[in-house]
Amino acid sequence: MTSTMTATGIDAVVSAVVTTVVDAWNRHDMKAYSALFTEDADFVNVVGMHFRGRPQIEAVHIDLHRTIFKNSNLRAVSTAVRLVNDQIALAHIAWEMTGAEGLPGWNVPELRKGMMSLLLVGSGDRWLITAAQNTESVPLELPK
């Protein structure tokens, strides 16, 4: 990031990455999806599986989009961005998904909801995801 980029500017750049993530997901274009990650990125999915590196992130997501996510539709409900330093930003995306299929032992709701955290690294106007943690929301009330 150049020193002249403002907080508003970084919000716009990171929001554009998030929009591209969602668009690639909904087109089921996992090559475009994985191109948003650094070569050595880490990705932890909603069931705690850890994928390392862009090639593995791409391969796993291609398989998932041939199967349980082939009819899925993702929507970013909200995005909050925090600039860590001139080259690192943290984004928290509240998401909703429809059309996902269940697996034996895992019955997914018709409307899935969750929170994804993305750690992005930037250079100029080019920002890539270097780490992602995806968490599905579980509708429970915490004890008071």
Secondary structure, 3 states (H helix, E strand, C coil): CCCCCCHHHHHHHHHHHHHHHHHHHHCCCHHHHHCCEEEEEEEECCCCCEEECHHHHHHHHHHHHHCCCCCCEEEEEEEEEEEEECCEEEEEEEEEEECCCCECCECCCCEEEEEEEEEEEEECCEEEEEEEEEEECCCCCCCC
